[in-house]
Amino acid sequence: MLKVDKRLQTKVFLAGLSVSLADLVMFATLYRALANIPSAQRRDRYPNLFRWFDFMQHTIDPAGHYRRIDIRKPRFQRAPAAPPATPKPEKTKASDSKASTSSATAQKLPASTGPTQAPVKTKADSTAAAQTSETSSTAAGAAAEAAPAVHAEPNGAAATPPKQDASSKKEKKKEGKAAPAASKKAGDEPTVDMLDIRVGRIIKVEQHPNADSLYVEEIDLGEDKPRQVVSGLVKFVPADQMQNRRVVVVTNLKPAKMRDVMSYGMVLCASNDAHDEVEPILPPEDVPVGEKIMFEGYGAEPEAQLNPKKKIFEKISPDLRTYADGVAQYKSAPFMTSKGPVVSKLTNAAIK
């Protein structure tokens, strides 16, 4: 079973791109052995084998002739976003507070009425007095620099505090803007479930009026009306092969104008390294239009519309590929529909 588990690491079926006799025979042969493995150990001991087995028992045995084996699937949750940074307290306010405290303390001292015995100063009193003197001199120096013409008020009233200069205000504005920028950088890494990928069918295809290499397609995605999409496939796929073709479309990209024609999605295609062979990846024939492509282990709701400034698709696309069996995958998760995986004739190719 370890050999079968290893073989299924990058495969959906044992042989080919659909259910074969090998899958049926292997399912019947291993059923009793897999059913006897304790439930808690199934996913850990043979993860790829049980993933294949779970898909088979819901695909080739819909009538339930074999009793269903419960296979617990992992759930993934995104880490919570980091809290915004707390701005540092302003030093100027703290020094003003200390200066006002020292002046208030001085006002509360009673006037001397005669010769009295001088109080004994302790070490702590000397330290506090030195700190108060330093604070007062610092505040006085700052006031002298900011407003040298300010005079003390009569009757012992406190002098008017200096206004903050323009440079200190600019520094505060910079500190206030720094906190949200730090929280944006702490976001999660983009994953494929942020994309809304659906099955569609091209019902009309025309040459772009302003570009020789572009098609303008109308694609049925099960919506109220067909969606207009512009694709650069003229050099790779003839127009008659595009007509009525079943395709896979990213539907939550921000609409973009391509040579004066709006495009409201992107047809996903497989491309070899030389980029001289390109073709749209192919969903199974019986999948209804509008069905969402699913990825095992990635079940979050997609973004309503991707922000192009965040380059989300550009960060995800390097992990979109076909492998030796032609199955389209994100990392190790196949592009899956209710009728099986999405495939391509181009193997070991990038998907863009």
N, C-alpha and C positions, 0 to 999 in steps of 0.2 A: 504493500500500500504506500510505502514511502516513495517508491519509484513512480507510481501513478500520481502522487501528490506533487512531486517535483516536475513531472511532465506537464501538469495542468497549471503550473505557475504563471505561464504567459498564454494560456489557451482557454477558450470557452468550451470547445468540443474536443474529443479525443483525436478526431481526424476530420479535416476539411473545415468548411465554414458553416455547417448546419448539422443537425442531429443525424447520426449514421448508425449502422448496425453495430459498430464497435461501442457506441454509447449505450445502446439498448442491452447488449450482452454484459457489459461491465456493470451497469446499474443492477441487473438481476443477480449477477455473481456476488457483488459486494454488499448487497442489501442487508443480509443477516449479520455479517461481520460488523458493519457500521452501526446497525441498530443496537448491538450489544455493548458498544462503547459508552461509558457514562456520559450523561449530558454535559456536565461541567468540563469534560476533557475533550470534547469533539472539536471545538474550534482551535484549541491550542496544539493538538497532536497532528492533525491533518487539515490545515486551514484551506488549502486550495482544493483538496479532494471533497471536503464537505461543501465548499462553495459550489463546485460543479454538481454534486449530488443534490443539493437543495434546488438548483435550477432544473435539473432533470426531473425530480419528483413532481414539480409543478408544471412541467412542459410535456413530458411523454406519458404521464399517468394522470390525466385530468379527472378520470372517473374514480380514482382512489382505490385501485385494486390492491396496491401495496399500502399498508398503514403508514401515514405521514410520520417522519422522524423530525422531532422538534430540534431545530438548529438556531441557537441564539446568535443574532448578528450584532457586531459591535456598533455602538452609537458614538458619534463624534460631536463634540461641542466646541465652539470657538471660545478662546480665552477672553475674559472681559477686558475691555479697553482700559489702559492705564489712566488713573485720575489726573486731572490737569495739575501742573506744578503750582504750588502756593507762592505768590510773590513775596519777596523779602520785605520786612518792615523798613520804613524810611528812616535813615539815620538822623536827618535834620529835625524831625519831630521829637525823637528821643532826646536830643541835646537840648531842644527848647524846653521840654518837660522838666529835665534836670535843672535847667537854669531857673525856671519859674519856681520849682520846689525850693531851691536854695534861697531865692529872694523872699519867698513867703516865710521861710523859717527865720530869716533875719528880722522880718517885721514883727514877729511874735515875741522876740526877746525883750524883756522889761528894761526900762531905762535905769541907769545906776543912780542911787540917791546919796551915796556916801561911800567912804572907803570900806570895802568888804574884802573878805579873804578870797584870793584867787582860787578857782576850782582846780583840783588836781587832774591833769590830763593823762588819760591812759593811752596806750599804744594804738588802740582801735580808734580813739577820738582823733589822734594825730593823722591817722591814715584817712579817715573820713573827711577831715578838714582839708587835707591836701587834695583829695579827689574833687571836693566842692570848689576849691580854688581854681583847679585846672579847668573844670567845667565852666565856671564863670568867666575865666579869661578867654576860653575858646569861643564862648557865645559872644563876648564883647568884641573879640577880634573879627568875628564874622559880621557883626552888626556894623563895625567901623568900615569894613571893606565894601559892604553892600550899600550903606547909606551914611556917608561921612558927615552930612549936614544935619543929622537928626540930633535934637537937644532934649535933655531930660525935662519932663513936665514939672510944673510947680507943685508944692505941697507933697513932695516925695513920691509922686505918681511914677509908675514904670514907664520907660521909654517905649515908643512905638516899635514893634518887632519889624525886622527887615523883610521885604518881599523877596520871593525866590526868583533867581534870574532865569533867563530863557534856556540856558544850557541844562540846568537841573530838571526843568520841565520836559525837555527832550529825552533825557535819560529815563525819566519815569515812564514816558510813552513807550520807549524801547523795551523796558522791563515788562510792561503790560502785554506787549505783543509777543514776547518770547514764550510765554506759558502755553498758548494754544498751538504754536508751531511745534513744541515738544510733544504734545499729546497726539498730533497728527502722525508724527513719525513712529509712534508706538503702536500703530494699527496692526491687524493680523495680516499674514501673508495671503494674497489672493488664491482662491481655490476654484475648481471648475464649477462648483454649484452656484457661484456668483453669475454664471452665464445662463441665459434662458435659451436652450437649444431645442429646436422642434423639427418634426418631419414635415416636409412640404412637397408640392408637385407643381412644376412649371407649366402653366397653361398658355403662356404666350411669351415669345422671345423675339426681339428685334435688334437690329444693329443700332448702336448708339449714334445719334445724329452728328456728334462732334468728335468722336474718337473711333478710329478703325479697330482698336484692340478690345473694345468693350461691348458687352451685350446689355440690353435693358430688358429685364424679365418681369413678368407678373406671376407671382407664386401664391398658390392656394395653401394657406396655413390654417384652415378651419375658422378663419375670422369672418367678419361681416363682409369684407371685400378683399380681393387679392392684394398682396403687398408688392410694391415696386422695389426691385433690387438690381443694382448695377454690378456686373461681374466681368473681370478681365480674362475671359475664356475663349475669345474668338480664335486665337492661334492654336488652341489645344482641342476644342470640341466643336464639331460642325453644328450649325443651327438646327438641322433636322434631328440630331441626336439630343439636343437640349429640350426640344418640344416634348411635353408630357413626361419628362424625366423626374424621378423621385429624388429629392435632395434633402440635405440637412442644413438648417439655417440658424444662425445666431440672431435672435430677434430683439435683444435689448441693448444693442449698440445705439449711440446717439445718431440720429439721421444726419447724413452728410451729403453735400452737393458734389457730384463728380462730373466735371466738365458741363456744368449748368443743368444737370439732371439729378434730382434727389434720389438717394438710395436709403431704404429703410431696413437694412439688414445685410447679412453676409452669408453667401453660400460657402460652406466648408469644403475644401478640396485637399486631396493628397498630392504631394509633389516630391519628385526625386531630388537628390542633392544638386544635380546640374540644372534643375528647373526647366528641362526641356520636355518633361512629361508631367502633365497636370490633369486631374480628373476629379469631379465631385465624388465624395464618399457616398456609398449607397446603402440606404436602409432596407430592411426586408420588404417584400412586395405587398404583404397584407396589412402593414401597419397603417392605421387611419391617419390622414393628414391632421396636423396640429398636435399630435402626441409628443409629449416632452421626453427628451432623451435623459435617461437616468444613469447614475454612476454609483456603484456599490461603495458605501462608506462615506458618501457625500450627499447629504439629504437636506441641506439648508435651503431656504427660499432664495431664488435669484434676485439680484438687484432689479428694481423697476427700470432703470436706465443707467448704463455705465457712464461714469464721469471720464471723459477722454483725457483729462489732465492727470489722472492717477495711473494711466497706462495699464489698466487691469488685464485686458485681453493680451496685451503684449507680454505681460509677466506670466500668463497661464500658457500661452501657445507653445513655448519650447517643450512642454510635457505632453503635447498632443501628437501622437504618432500612430502609424500602423506597424505591426510586427510581422514576423515571418509567416504567420498564418493569414495575414491580410486583415485582421480584426483591428478596428480603430480603438485606441485606448487613451485615457488620461493617466499617466504613470502606469499603474498595474490594473486600473479599473476600466473595463470595456465600455464603449458607447452602447448602452443596452436599451432595447425596446420590448414591448410586450410579445413580439414575435421573434426575438433573437437579437444578436449584435449587429451593429453597423459595420460594413466591410468595404474593402477596396481591392482592385486588381493590383495596385502598386503596393508592394510589401516594403517594410523598413523605410517608410517615407514619412516626411513631416506633414502635418495637417495645419493648414492656414486658412 
